[in-house]
């Protein structure tokens, strides 16, 4: 019996370093999975004046000082929410449609271990389609991370499904936003606008829509947490076996 136990321990101890590597990899994966630049919600209604949120986490040990977001042709940028210490600039095509929105700061920026949200209003296309959000994250050392890849890539872009099926999960969209449209003209006309200026007129954008993506986000966070716990347990077991073997 003792020989059998010793043999089993010996075989398991051979795999201890591999277990440790797997545990470390799981922890790394859990951290990376939550470090993506995203635009939410991931589903919205046709023709809705949607409140979108660009979330920018920092995955390096240096701050992010600039973020540029390409506006998909499937949506029309209307307004942005001012963020202290961040300036907003827009680029337009020949028709006057905003094609890129850029947030820049000359202050400390988004530090390592932090994230920043930038909210804006855009009007969706009036038919079912998919809007892909390409984002560019600039770090203080001049490096750029391009979030333009397909789903499953290292740097995926976010996609919002614009579908009439969203009406069953979200409140009915209000497409009559004359006052918001007027304010949007001020927001997108200035190529550089300091966030310290007065906020644009409020609108009735669909505020409850981001909740539609909450279950998926919650599931991802739970999965990452479970993976982290398993990784810690396996790592501790591997270290314990290695130390015992040395004794």
QUICORKA-V766300 format. One record per residue. RES is the residue in one letter. PHI is phi as a letter, one per 30 degrees, with the letter a starting at -180 (NA if undefined). PSI is psi in radians with two decimals (NA if undefined). NEAR is the number of other C-alpha atoms within 12 Angstrom. Layout:
res=[RES & RES]
phi=[PHI & PHI]
psi=[PSI & PSI]
near=[NEAR & NEAR]
//
This chain:
res=[X & X & X & X & X & X & X & X & X & X & X & X & X & X & X & X & X & X & X & X & X & X & X & X & X & X & X & X & X & X & X & X & X & X & X & X & X & X & X & X & X & X & X & X & X & X & X & X & X & X & X & X & X & X & X & X & X & X & X & X & X & X & X & X & X & X & X & X & X & X & X & X & X & X & X & X & X & X & X & X & X & X & X & X & X & X & X & X & X & X & X & X & X & X & X & X & X & X & X & X & X & X & X & X & X & X & X & X & X & X & X & X & X & X & X & X & X & X & X & X & X & X & X & X & X & X & X & X & X & X & X & X & X & X & X & X & X & X & X & X & X & X & X & X & X & X & X & X & X & X & X & X & X & X & X & X & X & X & X & X & X & X & X & X & X & X & X & X & X & X & X & X & X & X & X & X & X & X & X & X & X & X & X & X & X & X & X & X & X & X & X & X & X & X & X & X & X & X & X & X & X & X & X & X & X & X & X & X & X & X & X & X & X & X & X & X & X & X & X & X & X & X & X & X & X & X & X & X & X & X & X & X & X & X & X & X & X & X & X & X & X & X & X & X & X & X & X]
phi=[NA & d & d & d & d & d & d & d & d & d & d & d & d & d & c & e & d & d & d & d & d & d & d & d & d & d & d & d & d & d & d & d & d & c & c & d & d & b & b & b & d & c & b & a & c & d & i & d & d & c & c & c & b & c & c & b & d & c & c & c & c & b & d & c & c & a & b & c & b & d & d & d & d & d & b & c & d & c & b & b & c & d & b & e & i & c & c & c & b & b & c & b & d & d & d & j & d & d & c & b & c & b & c & b & b & c & d & d & i & d & d & e & i & c & b & b & c & b & c & a & c & b & c & d & d & c & b & d & a & b & c & c & c & d & b & b & c & c & c & d & d & j & d & b & c & c & c & b & d & d & e & j & d & d & b & d & c & d & b & c & d & c & b & d & d & d & d & d & c & b & d & d & d & c & c & c & c & d & d & d & d & d & d & d & d & d & d & c & d & d & d & b & b & d & d & d & d & e & d & d & e & d & b & c & e & d & d & d & e & e & d & d & c & d & e & d & d & d & d & d & d & d & d & d & d & d & d & d & d & d & d & d & d & d & d & d & d & d & d & d & d & d & d & d & d & d & d]
psi=[-0.80 & -0.67 & -0.71 & -0.75 & -0.77 & -0.69 & -0.75 & -0.76 & -0.70 & -0.75 & -0.72 & -0.64 & -0.45 & -0.51 & -0.06 & -0.80 & -0.69 & -0.69 & -0.71 & -0.73 & -0.72 & -0.73 & -0.76 & -0.69 & -0.69 & -0.72 & -0.72 & -0.74 & -0.74 & -0.66 & -0.75 & -0.60 & -0.45 & 0.11 & 0.17 & 2.53 & 2.26 & 2.76 & 2.19 & 2.67 & 2.88 & -0.06 & 2.43 & 2.97 & 2.63 & 2.47 & 0.12 & 2.55 & 1.64 & 2.45 & 1.89 & 2.62 & 2.09 & 2.06 & 2.17 & 1.75 & 2.84 & 2.15 & 0.12 & 3.07 & 0.32 & 2.73 & 2.70 & 2.25 & -0.06 & 2.46 & 2.24 & 2.34 & 2.16 & 2.22 & 2.10 & 2.64 & -0.30 & -0.16 & 2.77 & 2.04 & 2.35 & -0.97 & 2.80 & 2.74 & 2.16 & 2.47 & 2.21 & 2.35 & 0.10 & 2.29 & 2.63 & 2.32 & 2.56 & 2.60 & 2.52 & 2.74 & -3.05 & -0.39 & -0.09 & 0.02 & 2.34 & 2.19 & -0.45 & 2.40 & 2.28 & 2.25 & 2.23 & 2.51 & 2.57 & 0.09 & -2.61 & -0.41 & -2.91 & 2.02 & 2.87 & 2.35 & 0.04 & 2.97 & 2.80 & 2.47 & 2.42 & 2.07 & 2.56 & 2.88 & 2.37 & 2.60 & 2.23 & 2.80 & 2.79 & 0.26 & 2.88 & 2.26 & -3.12 & 2.29 & 2.11 & 2.25 & 1.81 & 2.24 & 2.64 & 2.08 & 2.09 & 2.26 & 2.84 & -0.33 & 0.06 & -0.16 & 2.65 & 2.31 & 2.12 & 2.00 & 1.33 & 0.06 & 2.94 & 2.92 & 2.34 & -0.19 & 3.03 & -0.60 & 1.25 & 2.62 & 2.76 & 2.66 & 2.30 & 2.09 & 2.03 & 1.88 & 2.54 & -0.35 & -0.30 & -0.29 & -0.40 & -0.29 & -0.26 & 2.76 & 2.75 & 2.42 & 2.55 & 1.94 & 0.00 & 1.40 & 1.19 & -0.78 & -0.66 & -0.68 & -0.65 & -0.79 & -0.61 & -0.57 & -0.68 & -0.66 & -0.59 & -0.15 & -0.73 & 2.22 & -0.42 & 2.17 & 2.13 & 2.39 & -0.16 & -0.19 & 2.83 & 2.55 & 2.55 & 2.85 & 2.50 & 2.79 & 3.03 & 0.72 & 2.76 & 1.68 & -0.47 & -0.19 & -0.71 & -0.44 & -0.38 & -0.48 & -0.02 & -0.76 & -0.73 & -0.73 & -0.73 & -0.70 & -0.73 & -0.72 & -0.70 & -0.75 & -0.78 & -0.69 & -0.77 & -0.76 & -0.70 & -0.76 & -0.79 & -0.73 & -0.74 & -0.77 & -0.82 & -0.71 & -0.76 & -0.70 & -0.73 & -0.77 & -0.75 & -0.76 & -0.71 & -0.78 & -0.72 & -0.65 & -0.65 & -0.61 & NA]
near=[7 & 8 & 9 & 10 & 11 & 13 & 13 & 15 & 20 & 18 & 16 & 20 & 24 & 17 & 21 & 26 & 23 & 19 & 27 & 27 & 20 & 23 & 28 & 25 & 22 & 27 & 27 & 21 & 23 & 26 & 24 & 22 & 29 & 29 & 29 & 34 & 40 & 40 & 37 & 38 & 39 & 33 & 39 & 48 & 44 & 34 & 30 & 41 & 40 & 45 & 39 & 44 & 31 & 39 & 30 & 39 & 35 & 33 & 28 & 25 & 15 & 21 & 31 & 38 & 34 & 36 & 42 & 35 & 41 & 34 & 38 & 31 & 23 & 32 & 39 & 36 & 41 & 42 & 43 & 43 & 35 & 27 & 24 & 24 & 22 & 31 & 32 & 36 & 30 & 33 & 26 & 22 & 12 & 8 & 9 & 16 & 26 & 33 & 29 & 29 & 42 & 34 & 43 & 34 & 27 & 17 & 16 & 19 & 31 & 33 & 21 & 21 & 19 & 21 & 24 & 30 & 26 & 35 & 31 & 42 & 40 & 45 & 41 & 38 & 28 & 21 & 20 & 22 & 24 & 25 & 34 & 31 & 40 & 32 & 36 & 35 & 41 & 32 & 30 & 26 & 15 & 14 & 17 & 23 & 31 & 26 & 32 & 27 & 21 & 16 & 16 & 13 & 14 & 18 & 27 & 25 & 34 & 35 & 33 & 36 & 30 & 32 & 26 & 25 & 18 & 29 & 22 & 15 & 21 & 27 & 24 & 24 & 30 & 24 & 24 & 16 & 26 & 17 & 19 & 30 & 27 & 19 & 25 & 31 & 24 & 24 & 36 & 34 & 23 & 22 & 20 & 22 & 31 & 25 & 24 & 16 & 20 & 17 & 22 & 26 & 24 & 24 & 32 & 26 & 37 & 35 & 27 & 26 & 31 & 30 & 24 & 26 & 27 & 18 & 14 & 17 & 20 & 15 & 14 & 20 & 20 & 17 & 21 & 24 & 22 & 19 & 26 & 26 & 19 & 23 & 26 & 25 & 21 & 27 & 28 & 21 & 23 & 28 & 23 & 21 & 25 & 24 & 14 & 14 & 17 & 10 & 7]
//
